[in-house]
Amino acid sequence: MTAAREPLPTGVRGRAAAAPIAPVALPWTLRALDLVVAVTLLVLLSPLMLFLALQIRFTSGSPVLFRQQRTGEGTRTFTLYKFRTMRHGATGPGLTSGCDPRVTATGRLFRRFHLDELPQLANVLRGDMTLVGPRPEPADVARRFPPEYRWMLQHRPGLTGPCQLRSREHAELLNDQPDPEEYYLAVMVPLRAELNAELLSHNSLTTVLRYLARTLWYVLSATWDRSGSGTRSDRPGKAGTRCTEEG
């Protein structure tokens, strides 16, 4: 499977990065759990991932994967992998709003059930990410973080977590914003900081296992939960627009 780079925000240099800060080390028990779960899921889900890759290949061509520079533990930059859900070569903001026209029909389904994030298990295996933690921020967005919230960048980002489990409702906040990144920094980052503070103050093996169970339920609930994907008909010209998650 080949990889493509995620479109960079308009007018942004591709190598922007946050100033280094001291990382908070991940406990060895959580790292051991990361390895066990990541290896197990990569083996068990490999047929599904192959099927998803073929779906992308046959419906929107190559490449199957895209990659984006994200900010990890201590602001170390790493390459995050996802299944491609946007039209190849599409440009625009680095954050994906709920009704983003760049997203393909197959991509909307993948985003709805978070299937596009399965390749991030490789990031967990490599140590770029952990199973449960703060959302991995795009490098340029992290560089512009308000100083009072930069503490979140000390921690290893997670495949899931309290913010990721609110992605459908948070998607609504980005819809129709003239500058999604500025809105994200001013309004959504403080919301995420509150959620992450609660998680990180009780970060333990039990907490991680609880969030993994909640994540499974959250993914399954996408079958009947229409928040973040309902038809928008409250404004002229928006009828019939389908919405997906941000990120």
Backbone as JSON, one array per atom type, in Angstrom:
{
  "sequence": "MTAAREPLPTGVRGRAAAAPIAPVALPWTLRALDLVVAVTLLVLLSPLMLFLALQIRFTSGSPVLFRQQRTGEGTRTFTLYKFRTMRHGATGPGLTSGCDPRVTATGRLFRRFHLDELPQLANVLRGDMTLVGPRPEPADVARRFPPEYRWMLQHRPGLTGPCQLRSREHAELLNDQPDPEEYYLAVMVPLRAELNAELLSHNSLTTVLRYLARTLWYVLSATWDRSGSGTRSDRPGKAGTRCTEEG",
  "N": [[0.85, -1.19, 0.0], [0.57, 2.17, -0.84], [1.52, 5.48, 0.29], [0.19, 8.71, 0.97], [0.67, 12.21, 1.49], [-1.08, 14.05, 3.95], [-3.16, 16.83, 3.13], [-1.72, 20.02, 3.64], [-2.43, 22.82, 5.84], [-3.7, 25.76, 4.28], [-1.31, 28.04, 3.17], [0.64, 27.38, 5.04], [3.81, 26.47, 6.32], [5.42, 23.41, 5.67], [7.1, 22.24, 7.61], [6.69, 23.22, 10.13], [6.87, 23.21, 13.67], [6.21, 22.49, 17.14], [7.78, 24.14, 19.94], [10.31, 22.37, 21.74], [9.49, 20.53, 24.71], [9.75, 19.16, 28.03], [9.2, 15.7, 28.07], [6.6, 13.58, 29.42], [7.12, 10.55, 30.77], [5.84, 7.42, 29.63], [4.33, 4.99, 31.67], [5.82, 1.74, 32.25], [4.09, -0.41, 32.4], [1.86, 0.39, 30.92], [3.03, 0.7, 28.44], [3.72, -1.94, 27.9], [1.17, -3.03, 27.69], [0.31, -1.63, 25.44], [1.93, -2.83, 23.44], [1.09, -5.54, 23.47], [-1.68, -5.36, 22.86], [-1.64, -3.91, 20.42], [-0.16, -5.59, 18.66], [-1.78, -7.9, 18.73], [-4.26, -6.93, 17.7], [-3.46, -6.02, 15.17], [-2.84, -8.42, 13.94], [-5.3, -9.86, 14.12], [-7.05, -8.14, 12.8], [-6.05, -7.86, 10.29], [-7.17, -9.09, 7.89], [-9.52, -7.52, 7.61], [-8.38, -4.97, 7.31], [-7.02, -5.29, 4.91], [-9.21, -5.65, 3.22], [-10.44, -3.11, 3.47], [-8.43, -1.52, 2.38], [-8.49, -2.41, -0.28], [-11.03, -1.54, -0.97], [-10.7, 1.25, -0.97], [-8.8, 1.46, -2.98], [-10.21, 0.54, -5.25], [-12.39, 2.27, -5.4], [-11.5, 4.93, -5.3], [-8.95, 4.98, -6.23], [-5.31, 5.02, -6.12], [-3.17, 6.79, -3.76], [-3.51, 4.35, -1.06], [-3.07, 4.77, 1.63], [-2.64, 7.69, 3.7], [-0.37, 10.09, 5.07], [0.52, 12.13, 7.83], [2.17, 14.78, 9.48], [2.38, 14.74, 12.9], [2.27, 15.88, 16.32], [4.03, 14.49, 18.92], [4.89, 12.9, 22.05], [6.4, 15.17, 24.23], [6.57, 17.07, 22.24], [7.79, 15.89, 20.08], [7.99, 15.24, 16.66], [6.14, 13.06, 14.59], [5.24, 10.66, 12.02], [1.98, 10.13, 11.27], [-0.29, 7.54, 10.41], [-3.09, 6.86, 8.34], [-5.99, 5.37, 6.79], [-6.7, 6.56, 3.55], [-9.15, 9.02, 3.19], [-9.92, 11.18, 1.77], [-10.26, 12.93, -1.39], [-7.66, 12.3, -3.68], [-4.96, 14.5, -3.79], [-6.41, 16.67, -2.97], [-6.67, 19.92, -1.55], [-6.54, 22.23, 1.26], [-7.84, 23.3, 4.49], [-6.0, 22.11, 7.4], [-7.45, 20.86, 9.36], [-10.29, 18.78, 9.46], [-13.53, 19.58, 8.81], [-17.0, 19.01, 9.75], [-18.66, 18.78, 7.43], [-17.02, 18.33, 5.11], [-16.1, 18.84, 1.81], [-14.02, 17.51, 0.61], [-13.91, 14.88, 1.38], [-14.36, 11.53, 0.43], [-17.07, 9.34, -0.7], [-16.75, 6.71, 0.23], [-14.86, 7.31, 2.16], [-16.37, 8.78, 4.01], [-17.95, 6.83, 5.22], [-15.93, 5.26, 6.37], [-14.83, 7.11, 8.18], [-17.02, 7.51, 9.82], [-17.21, 5.14, 11.3], [-14.69, 5.07, 12.31], [-12.83, 3.54, 10.98], [-10.79, 4.37, 9.39], [-8.71, 4.88, 11.06], [-7.39, 2.6, 11.81], [-4.74, 1.94, 10.79], [-3.18, 3.33, 12.6], [-2.55, 1.67, 14.64], [-0.08, 0.68, 14.02], [1.47, 2.92, 14.6], [1.16, 2.92, 17.37], [2.47, 0.54, 17.97], [5.07, 1.22, 17.23], [5.69, 3.08, 19.14], [5.13, 5.75, 18.83], [2.62, 6.53, 19.55], [0.17, 5.89, 22.13], [-2.26, 3.61, 23.53], [-4.37, 4.92, 24.9], [-4.84, 8.3, 25.33], [-4.11, 11.88, 25.0], [-5.46, 13.54, 22.08], [-3.61, 13.19, 19.05], [-2.0, 15.98, 17.82], [-1.99, 17.96, 14.8], [1.13, 19.08, 13.46], [1.53, 21.86, 12.91], [-0.66, 23.04, 14.17], [-0.16, 22.35, 16.84], [2.13, 23.87, 17.26], [1.06, 26.37, 17.54], [-0.32, 26.32, 19.89], [-2.02, 27.67, 22.75], [-0.08, 28.97, 25.46], [-0.85, 28.14, 28.07], [-1.94, 25.66, 27.72], [-0.08, 23.95, 26.74], [0.94, 21.88, 28.18], [-0.36, 19.55, 27.55], [1.01, 18.57, 25.4], [3.18, 17.33, 26.41], [2.64, 14.72, 26.86], [2.3, 11.35, 25.65], [0.48, 10.91, 22.7], [-2.82, 9.5, 22.14], [-4.45, 6.61, 20.68], [-7.11, 6.39, 21.26], [-9.33, 8.12, 23.56], [-10.67, 10.55, 25.92], [-11.31, 12.82, 24.37], [-11.31, 11.85, 21.75], [-13.48, 10.18, 21.93], [-15.55, 11.89, 21.78], [-15.74, 12.8, 19.27], [-17.77, 12.94, 17.33], [-19.69, 14.78, 18.31], [-18.01, 16.96, 18.68], [-17.37, 17.49, 16.09], [-19.46, 18.97, 15.07], [-18.91, 21.49, 16.07], [-16.97, 22.57, 14.45], [-18.15, 22.95, 12.03], [-18.99, 25.18, 9.43], [-17.31, 27.18, 10.31], [-15.41, 30.09, 9.69], [-12.63, 30.15, 9.97], [-11.37, 27.34, 10.72], [-9.1, 26.43, 12.17], [-8.34, 28.54, 13.92], [-10.65, 28.7, 15.46], [-10.6, 26.19, 16.61], [-8.27, 26.36, 18.21], [-8.95, 28.45, 19.96], [-11.42, 27.77, 21.14], [-11.94, 24.94, 21.19], [-9.59, 23.67, 22.11], [-9.32, 24.47, 24.9], [-11.58, 23.02, 25.86], [-10.8, 20.4, 25.32], [-8.54, 20.27, 26.92], [-9.57, 20.22, 29.51], [-10.86, 17.73, 29.52], [-8.68, 16.01, 29.03], [-7.09, 16.5, 31.26], [-8.53, 15.31, 33.3], [-8.36, 12.62, 32.49], [-5.53, 12.13, 32.52], [-4.89, 12.52, 35.16], [-5.71, 10.25, 36.36], [-4.39, 8.15, 35.15], [-4.03, 4.93, 34.5], [-3.64, 1.32, 34.43], [-6.16, 0.22, 34.74], [-7.78, 2.38, 34.0], [-7.11, 2.66, 31.27], [-8.02, 0.2, 30.23], [-10.73, 0.53, 30.71], [-11.33, 2.67, 29.0], [-10.78, 1.5, 26.55], [-12.87, -0.35, 26.39], [-15.01, 1.45, 26.35], [-14.48, 2.68, 23.94], [-14.96, 0.68, 22.05], [-17.75, 0.43, 22.35], [-18.46, 3.03, 21.59], [-17.74, 3.1, 18.88], [-19.46, 1.14, 17.85], [-21.87, 2.38, 18.44], [-22.14, 4.25, 16.48], [-23.78, 3.26, 14.58], [-26.42, 3.87, 15.19], [-26.36, 6.42, 16.31], [-26.83, 9.6, 15.27], [-25.55, 12.05, 15.53], [-23.29, 14.47, 14.35], [-23.43, 13.42, 11.84], [-25.78, 13.82, 10.67], [-28.45, 14.91, 8.45], [-28.2, 18.15, 7.25], [-30.43, 20.67, 7.29], [-31.18, 23.11, 8.14], [-30.41, 25.51, 7.16], [-30.46, 27.7, 4.32], [-29.49, 26.21, 1.27], [-28.03, 24.18, 2.43], [-29.31, 21.8, 2.67], [-29.52, 18.28, 2.82], [-26.8, 17.86, 3.15], [-24.21, 15.79, 4.23], [-22.59, 14.9, 7.26], [-19.4, 14.4, 8.85], [-16.77, 13.18, 11.07], [-14.4, 15.4, 12.71], [-10.82, 15.93, 12.27]],
  "CA": [[0.0, 0.0, 0.0], [1.34, 3.41, -0.9], [1.07, 6.51, 1.23], [0.16, 10.09, 0.5], [0.7, 13.18, 2.57], [-2.31, 14.8, 4.22], [-3.05, 18.22, 2.7], [-1.32, 20.98, 4.67], [-3.26, 24.02, 5.87], [-3.37, 26.77, 3.3], [-0.37, 29.07, 3.59], [1.44, 26.92, 6.17], [5.04, 25.76, 5.96], [5.25, 22.0, 5.99], [7.95, 21.73, 8.66], [6.44, 23.91, 11.38], [6.8, 22.3, 14.81], [6.14, 23.14, 18.44], [9.04, 24.2, 20.68], [10.44, 21.18, 22.59], [9.25, 20.59, 26.14], [10.1, 17.89, 28.67], [8.11, 14.72, 27.96], [6.2, 12.77, 30.58], [7.34, 9.16, 30.35], [4.74, 6.48, 29.75], [4.66, 3.86, 32.56], [6.17, 0.53, 31.51], [2.92, -1.28, 32.33], [1.02, 0.83, 29.81], [3.75, 0.39, 27.2], [3.58, -3.38, 27.67], [-0.19, -3.25, 27.2], [0.3, -1.14, 24.06], [2.54, -3.82, 22.55], [0.25, -6.73, 23.41], [-2.94, -5.06, 22.16], [-1.37, -3.52, 19.04], [0.21, -6.78, 17.89], [-2.96, -8.77, 18.63], [-5.25, -6.36, 16.79], [-2.93, -6.0, 13.81], [-2.98, -9.78, 13.39], [-6.7, -10.23, 13.98], [-7.76, -7.24, 11.89], [-5.36, -7.76, 9.0], [-8.09, -9.3, 6.75], [-10.38, -6.35, 7.47], [-7.58, -3.86, 6.81], [-6.79, -5.56, 3.5], [-10.48, -5.37, 2.54], [-10.61, -1.66, 3.43], [-7.45, -1.0, 1.42], [-8.99, -2.7, -1.61], [-12.17, -0.66, -1.2], [-10.17, 2.56, -1.35], [-8.12, 1.32, -4.28], [-11.17, 0.36, -6.34], [-13.37, 3.36, -5.47], [-10.9, 6.25, -5.52], [-7.59, 4.84, -6.74], [-4.16, 5.09, -5.21], [-2.68, 5.85, -2.76], [-4.47, 3.82, -0.09], [-2.77, 5.42, 2.91], [-2.02, 9.0, 3.72], [0.42, 10.33, 6.27], [0.53, 13.52, 8.26], [3.06, 15.06, 10.6], [1.69, 15.03, 14.15], [3.15, 16.18, 17.45], [3.96, 13.43, 19.92], [5.37, 13.1, 23.41], [7.45, 16.16, 24.32], [6.51, 17.78, 20.96], [8.52, 15.18, 19.03], [7.15, 15.06, 15.48], [6.15, 11.73, 13.99], [4.33, 10.49, 10.89], [0.77, 9.37, 11.61], [-0.86, 6.87, 9.25], [-4.52, 6.57, 8.27], [-6.5, 5.08, 5.46], [-7.08, 7.81, 2.88], [-10.59, 9.24, 3.1], [-10.16, 12.36, 0.94], [-9.85, 12.86, -2.78], [-6.22, 12.43, -3.82], [-4.54, 15.8, -4.28], [-7.25, 17.75, -2.45], [-5.99, 20.85, -0.65], [-7.45, 22.96, 2.12], [-7.44, 23.37, 5.9], [-5.43, 20.91, 7.99], [-8.49, 20.23, 10.17], [-11.43, 18.38, 8.64], [-14.8, 19.93, 9.42], [-18.01, 17.98, 9.64], [-19.21, 18.65, 6.07], [-15.89, 18.65, 4.26], [-16.33, 18.31, 0.47], [-12.88, 16.72, 0.14], [-14.06, 13.5, 1.81], [-15.04, 10.67, -0.54], [-18.21, 8.6, -0.17], [-16.2, 5.62, 1.04], [-14.21, 7.93, 3.3], [-17.37, 9.16, 5.02], [-18.29, 5.62, 5.96], [-14.77, 4.9, 7.18], [-14.73, 8.06, 9.29], [-18.15, 7.29, 10.7], [-16.91, 4.03, 12.2], [-13.27, 5.21, 12.69], [-12.04, 2.5, 10.33], [-9.61, 5.0, 8.8], [-7.67, 5.02, 12.07], [-6.78, 1.31, 12.12], [-3.29, 1.92, 10.6], [-2.49, 3.93, 13.74], [-2.02, 0.59, 15.48], [1.36, 0.63, 13.73], [2.06, 4.01, 15.38], [1.22, 2.45, 18.75], [3.52, -0.48, 18.03], [6.36, 1.9, 17.11], [5.91, 3.94, 20.29], [4.74, 7.12, 18.54], [1.36, 6.76, 20.23], [-0.25, 4.9, 23.1], [-3.65, 3.25, 23.29], [-5.27, 5.93, 25.45], [-4.13, 9.53, 25.65], [-4.61, 13.06, 24.28], [-5.51, 13.44, 20.63], [-2.39, 13.66, 18.4], [-2.27, 17.24, 17.14], [-1.17, 18.32, 13.64], [2.33, 19.78, 13.91], [1.38, 23.32, 12.89], [-1.62, 23.42, 15.2], [0.54, 22.26, 18.12], [3.06, 25.0, 17.36], [0.29, 27.57, 17.87], [-1.08, 26.08, 21.1], [-1.9, 28.65, 23.83], [0.91, 28.5, 26.44], [-1.44, 27.49, 29.25], [-2.4, 24.31, 27.39], [1.01, 23.19, 26.12], [1.23, 20.71, 29.0], [-0.9, 18.36, 26.89], [1.99, 18.1, 24.43], [4.2, 16.56, 27.12], [2.2, 13.34, 26.99], [2.2, 10.57, 24.42], [-0.9, 10.95, 22.2], [-3.49, 8.21, 22.18], [-5.35, 6.14, 19.62], [-8.42, 6.79, 21.75], [-9.26, 8.94, 24.76], [-11.92, 11.28, 26.14], [-11.61, 13.72, 23.25], [-11.64, 11.04, 20.59], [-14.81, 9.61, 22.14], [-16.52, 12.95, 21.56], [-15.44, 13.35, 17.95], [-18.97, 13.23, 16.57], [-20.27, 16.04, 18.77], [-17.03, 18.03, 18.44], [-17.38, 17.81, 14.66], [-20.44, 20.02, 14.85], [-18.36, 22.79, 16.44], [-16.13, 23.08, 13.36], [-18.94, 23.21, 10.83], [-19.29, 26.56, 9.03], [-16.39, 28.16, 10.89], [-14.6, 30.7, 8.63], [-11.25, 29.74, 10.19], [-11.48, 26.2, 11.65], [-7.95, 26.28, 13.06], [-8.41, 29.55, 14.98], [-11.74, 28.3, 16.34], [-10.12, 25.03, 17.34], [-7.32, 26.81, 19.23], [-9.57, 29.35, 20.93], [-12.59, 27.22, 21.79], [-11.92, 23.5, 21.4], [-8.43, 23.26, 22.91], [-9.66, 24.49, 26.33], [-12.48, 21.91, 26.16], [-10.0, 19.18, 25.31], [-7.63, 20.3, 28.07], [-10.33, 19.78, 30.69], [-11.07, 16.29, 29.41], [-7.39, 15.32, 29.15], [-6.61, 16.63, 32.64], [-9.21, 14.27, 34.08], [-7.78, 11.34, 32.12], [-4.13, 11.99, 32.9], [-4.77, 12.49, 36.62], [-6.05, 8.88, 36.77], [-3.89, 7.31, 34.07], [-3.61, 3.65, 35.05], [-4.02, 0.16, 33.62], [-7.62, 0.11, 34.82], [-8.35, 3.46, 33.19], [-6.91, 2.33, 29.86], [-8.94, -0.89, 29.87], [-12.08, 1.08, 30.69], [-11.48, 3.47, 27.79], [-10.85, 0.59, 25.4], [-14.23, -0.86, 26.34], [-15.86, 2.57, 25.93], [-14.22, 2.93, 22.53], [-15.7, -0.33, 21.29], [-19.16, 0.82, 22.37], [-18.61, 4.27, 20.82], [-17.69, 2.76, 17.45], [-20.7, 0.43, 17.52], [-23.0, 3.3, 18.56], [-22.27, 5.04, 15.25], [-24.85, 2.66, 13.78], [-27.7, 4.54, 15.46], [-26.16, 7.8, 16.75], [-26.74, 10.44, 14.07], [-24.84, 13.29, 15.78], [-22.1, 14.61, 13.52], [-23.6, 12.86, 10.5], [-27.16, 13.99, 10.25], [-28.72, 15.79, 7.32], [-28.31, 19.54, 7.64], [-31.44, 21.34, 6.48], [-31.64, 24.27, 8.89], [-29.99, 26.75, 6.51], [-30.6, 27.61, 2.87], [-28.33, 25.71, 0.52], [-27.33, 23.13, 3.15], [-30.14, 20.61, 2.76], [-28.96, 17.04, 2.27], [-25.37, 17.73, 3.41], [-23.89, 14.79, 5.22], [-21.47, 15.37, 8.08], [-18.53, 13.38, 9.4], [-15.97, 13.63, 12.19], [-13.23, 16.23, 12.43], [-9.57, 15.23, 12.5]],
  "C": [[0.89, 1.24, 0.0], [0.74, 4.47, -0.02], [1.11, 7.87, 0.58], [0.17, 11.02, 1.69], [-0.66, 13.86, 2.69], [-2.14, 16.23, 3.73], [-2.68, 19.14, 3.86], [-2.27, 22.16, 4.67], [-2.77, 25.05, 4.87], [-2.41, 27.8, 3.87], [0.54, 28.68, 4.73], [2.68, 26.21, 5.68], [4.93, 24.33, 6.46], [6.06, 21.52, 7.17], [7.77, 22.48, 9.98], [6.29, 22.91, 12.51], [6.78, 23.1, 16.09], [7.51, 23.13, 19.1], [9.13, 23.0, 21.62], [10.12, 21.48, 24.05], [9.55, 19.21, 26.72], [8.95, 16.91, 28.57], [7.8, 14.08, 29.3], [6.25, 11.31, 30.15], [6.1, 8.31, 30.57], [5.14, 5.34, 30.67], [4.89, 2.57, 31.78], [4.98, -0.43, 31.4], [2.01, -0.91, 31.16], [1.7, 0.57, 28.48], [3.64, -1.09, 26.87], [2.19, -3.7, 27.14], [-0.32, -2.77, 25.76], [0.8, -2.21, 23.09], [1.63, -5.03, 22.37], [-1.0, -6.47, 22.57], [-2.68, -4.72, 20.7], [-1.02, -4.72, 18.17], [-1.0, -7.68, 17.67], [-3.96, -8.23, 17.62], [-4.75, -6.3, 15.36], [-3.04, -7.37, 13.15], [-4.44, -10.11, 13.12], [-7.43, -9.41, 12.92], [-7.11, -7.13, 10.52], [-6.27, -8.09, 7.81], [-9.01, -8.11, 6.52], [-9.61, -5.18, 6.87], [-7.26, -4.05, 5.33], [-8.06, -5.26, 2.7], [-10.7, -3.86, 2.41], [-9.65, -1.02, 2.43], [-7.93, -1.23, -0.01], [-10.19, -1.82, -1.96], [-11.71, 0.72, -1.65], [-9.56, 2.5, -2.74], [-9.1, 1.27, -5.43], [-12.15, 1.51, -6.48], [-12.75, 4.72, -5.73], [-9.43, 6.17, -5.92], [-6.52, 4.86, -5.67], [-3.87, 6.56, -4.88], [-3.77, 5.44, -1.77], [-4.31, 4.51, 1.26], [-2.39, 6.87, 2.71], [-1.28, 9.15, 5.04], [0.43, 11.82, 6.57], [1.47, 13.68, 9.44], [2.24, 15.48, 11.81], [2.72, 15.26, 15.26], [2.94, 15.14, 18.54], [4.48, 13.87, 21.27], [6.54, 14.09, 23.46], [7.62, 16.97, 23.06], [7.38, 17.14, 19.88], [7.57, 14.92, 17.87], [7.27, 13.63, 14.96], [5.14, 11.69, 12.85], [3.19, 9.58, 11.3], [0.17, 8.8, 10.32], [-2.36, 6.65, 9.42], [-4.84, 6.02, 6.89], [-6.98, 6.39, 4.84], [-8.58, 7.89, 2.75], [-10.93, 10.45, 2.24], [-9.74, 12.1, -0.51], [-8.35, 13.1, -2.89], [-5.88, 13.8, -4.42], [-5.36, 16.95, -3.78], [-6.45, 18.62, -1.49], [-7.03, 21.58, 0.19], [-6.96, 22.96, 3.54], [-6.9, 22.04, 6.41], [-6.39, 20.19, 8.91], [-9.7, 19.95, 9.29], [-12.72, 18.71, 9.37], [-15.83, 18.86, 9.14], [-18.5, 17.73, 8.23], [-18.13, 19.0, 5.05], [-16.08, 18.03, 2.88], [-15.17, 17.48, -0.06], [-13.03, 15.23, 0.44], [-14.85, 12.7, 0.78], [-16.22, 9.96, 0.12], [-17.75, 7.44, 0.7], [-15.55, 6.18, 2.3], [-15.18, 8.33, 4.4], [-17.77, 7.97, 5.87], [-17.15, 5.2, 6.89], [-14.65, 5.81, 8.4], [-15.85, 7.84, 10.31], [-17.85, 6.23, 11.74], [-15.43, 3.99, 12.6], [-12.4, 4.1, 12.1], [-10.76, 3.08, 9.73], [-8.44, 5.05, 9.77], [-6.97, 3.71, 12.4], [-5.27, 1.28, 11.86], [-2.51, 2.57, 11.74], [-2.04, 2.88, 14.76], [-0.52, 0.41, 15.25], [2.09, 1.75, 14.48], [2.17, 3.64, 16.85], [2.35, 1.45, 18.92], [4.91, 0.16, 18.01], [6.67, 2.79, 18.31], [5.64, 5.4, 20.02], [3.51, 7.52, 19.35], [1.17, 5.67, 21.28], [-1.71, 4.58, 22.85], [-4.61, 4.33, 23.73], [-4.47, 7.14, 25.86], [-4.74, 10.71, 24.93], [-4.61, 12.83, 22.77], [-4.19, 13.93, 20.02], [-2.66, 14.88, 17.54], [-1.42, 17.4, 15.88], [-0.03, 19.23, 14.08], [2.16, 21.3, 13.95], [0.38, 23.8, 13.93], [-0.96, 23.38, 16.57], [1.5, 23.43, 18.32], [2.35, 26.26, 17.83], [-0.55, 27.4, 19.14], [-0.93, 27.24, 22.08], [-0.96, 28.12, 24.91], [0.33, 27.73, 27.61], [-1.92, 26.07, 28.99], [-1.3, 23.45, 26.77], [1.38, 21.96, 26.93], [0.69, 19.43, 28.36], [0.11, 17.75, 25.93], [3.14, 17.36, 25.09], [3.89, 15.06, 27.07], [2.1, 12.65, 25.64], [0.74, 10.56, 23.94], [-1.49, 9.55, 22.08], [-4.32, 7.9, 20.94], [-6.79, 6.48, 19.97], [-8.23, 7.57, 23.05], [-10.56, 9.72, 24.9], [-12.29, 12.22, 25.01], [-12.01, 12.94, 22.01], [-13.04, 10.44, 20.71], [-15.92, 10.65, 22.06], [-16.39, 13.54, 20.16], [-16.69, 13.71, 17.16], [-19.61, 14.55, 17.0], [-19.32, 17.21, 18.56], [-17.0, 18.43, 16.97], [-18.34, 18.95, 14.36], [-19.88, 21.41, 15.14], [-17.53, 23.41, 15.32], [-16.92, 23.43, 12.11], [-19.18, 24.71, 10.66], [-18.4, 27.61, 9.69], [-15.53, 28.76, 9.78], [-13.12, 30.35, 8.74], [-11.26, 28.6, 11.2], [-10.32, 26.1, 12.63], [-7.98, 27.29, 14.2], [-9.52, 29.2, 15.97], [-11.3, 27.12, 17.21], [-9.21, 25.46, 18.49], [-8.0, 27.61, 20.33], [-10.67, 28.69, 21.75], [-12.43, 25.74, 22.15], [-10.75, 23.02, 22.23], [-8.72, 23.37, 24.4], [-10.62, 23.37, 26.73], [-11.7, 20.59, 26.26], [-9.06, 19.11, 26.51], [-8.33, 19.81, 29.33], [-10.53, 18.27, 30.68], [-9.77, 15.52, 29.62], [-6.84, 15.4, 30.57], [-7.24, 15.56, 33.52], [-8.63, 12.9, 33.77], [-6.39, 11.15, 32.72], [-3.92, 11.98, 34.41], [-5.1, 11.11, 37.18], [-5.57, 7.88, 35.73], [-3.31, 6.02, 34.65], [-4.05, 2.54, 34.12], [-5.54, 0.0, 33.6], [-8.3, 1.16, 33.96], [-8.25, 3.15, 31.71], [-7.88, 1.24, 29.42], [-10.39, -0.39, 29.81], [-12.32, 1.89, 29.41], [-11.51, 2.6, 26.54], [-12.25, 0.0, 25.26], [-15.2, 0.23, 25.87], [-15.69, 2.86, 24.44], [-14.97, 1.94, 21.64], [-17.18, 0.02, 21.24], [-19.39, 2.07, 21.52], [-18.62, 3.99, 19.32], [-18.99, 2.07, 17.04], [-21.9, 1.38, 17.55], [-23.16, 4.19, 17.33], [-23.37, 4.5, 14.35], [-26.16, 3.41, 13.96], [-27.56, 6.0, 15.9], [-25.93, 8.67, 15.52], [-26.03, 11.76, 14.31], [-23.56, 13.33, 14.96], [-22.25, 14.04, 12.13], [-25.02, 13.03, 9.98], [-27.28, 14.92, 9.06], [-28.92, 17.21, 7.82], [-29.3, 20.23, 6.73], [-31.94, 22.62, 7.13], [-31.24, 25.57, 8.23], [-30.16, 26.6, 5.01], [-29.32, 27.1, 2.23], [-27.61, 24.57, 1.19], [-28.13, 21.84, 3.22], [-29.45, 19.43, 2.11], [-27.47, 16.9, 2.49], [-25.12, 16.72, 4.5], [-22.61, 15.19, 5.94], [-20.69, 14.19, 8.63], [-17.72, 13.97, 10.54], [-14.87, 14.58, 11.76], [-11.98, 15.42, 12.71], [-8.99, 14.79, 11.24]]
}
